[in-house]
Amino acid sequence: MSDAPIEERVAAARAGLTETLDAIEDKLNVPKRVEELTAKAKASYESNPVPWIVGAVGAAVVVAGLVAWAILSDD
């Protein structure tokens, strides 16, 4: 056992628990996480928009292909 008085050990344990709960709350804060992800995406687009444009064009081609396949297929 420690030589520290019980009050000090309880205070230290309480502080540790508070830090842990704050970290868990921060990780589970969905709106904050979405905001961070949005900021990262905007910064990425602003620094180099070419991959984003290529990805968007690729997605549009895939969607157009699926629509055309659904319309023109003989199923």
RADA-V762804 format. One record per residue. PHI is phi in radians with two decimals (* if undefined). OMEGA is omega in degrees with one decimal (999 if undefined). Layout:
BEGIN
phi->PHI omega->OMEGA
phi->PHI omega->OMEGA
END
This chain:
BEGIN
phi->* omega->-179.3
phi->-1.56 omega->177.5
phi->-1.47 omega->-178.4
phi->-1.23 omega->177.3
phi->-1.08 omega->-176.9
phi->-1.02 omega->-179.6
phi->-1.09 omega->179.3
phi->-1.20 omega->178.8
phi->-1.16 omega->178.0
phi->-1.14 omega->179.4
phi->-1.10 omega->179.0
phi->-1.16 omega->178.3
phi->-1.13 omega->179.2
phi->-1.12 omega->178.7
phi->-1.13 omega->177.8
phi->-1.12 omega->178.3
phi->-1.13 omega->178.3
phi->-1.08 omega->177.8
phi->-1.07 omega->-179.3
phi->-1.12 omega->179.8
phi->-1.15 omega->176.6
phi->-1.12 omega->179.0
phi->-1.14 omega->178.4
phi->-1.13 omega->179.5
phi->-1.07 omega->-179.9
phi->-1.13 omega->179.8
phi->-1.20 omega->-176.4
phi->-1.64 omega->179.9
phi->-1.42 omega->-173.8
phi->-1.08 omega->179.7
phi->-1.01 omega->179.0
phi->-1.17 omega->178.8
phi->-1.13 omega->178.7
phi->-1.12 omega->178.8
phi->-1.08 omega->178.5
phi->-1.12 omega->179.3
phi->-1.12 omega->177.6
phi->-1.10 omega->179.1
phi->-1.11 omega->178.1
phi->-1.13 omega->180.0
phi->-1.13 omega->178.6
phi->-1.10 omega->179.1
phi->-1.12 omega->178.2
phi->-1.12 omega->179.2
phi->-1.13 omega->-178.7
phi->-1.18 omega->-179.3
phi->-1.37 omega->-179.9
phi->-2.75 omega->-175.9
phi->-1.36 omega->-174.1
phi->-1.02 omega->180.0
phi->-1.08 omega->179.2
phi->-1.17 omega->179.6
phi->-1.17 omega->178.4
phi->-1.07 omega->178.4
phi->-1.10 omega->179.5
phi->-1.15 omega->177.9
phi->-1.14 omega->177.7
phi->-1.07 omega->178.6
phi->-1.12 omega->178.6
phi->-1.12 omega->178.4
phi->-1.12 omega->178.8
phi->-1.09 omega->-179.9
phi->-1.11 omega->179.1
phi->-1.09 omega->177.3
phi->-1.12 omega->178.4
phi->-1.14 omega->178.4
phi->-1.13 omega->179.6
phi->-1.10 omega->178.4
phi->-1.08 omega->179.9
phi->-1.14 omega->-178.0
phi->-1.33 omega->-171.5
phi->-1.64 omega->-178.6
phi->-1.27 omega->-176.9
phi->-1.60 omega->-178.3
phi->-1.16 omega->999
END
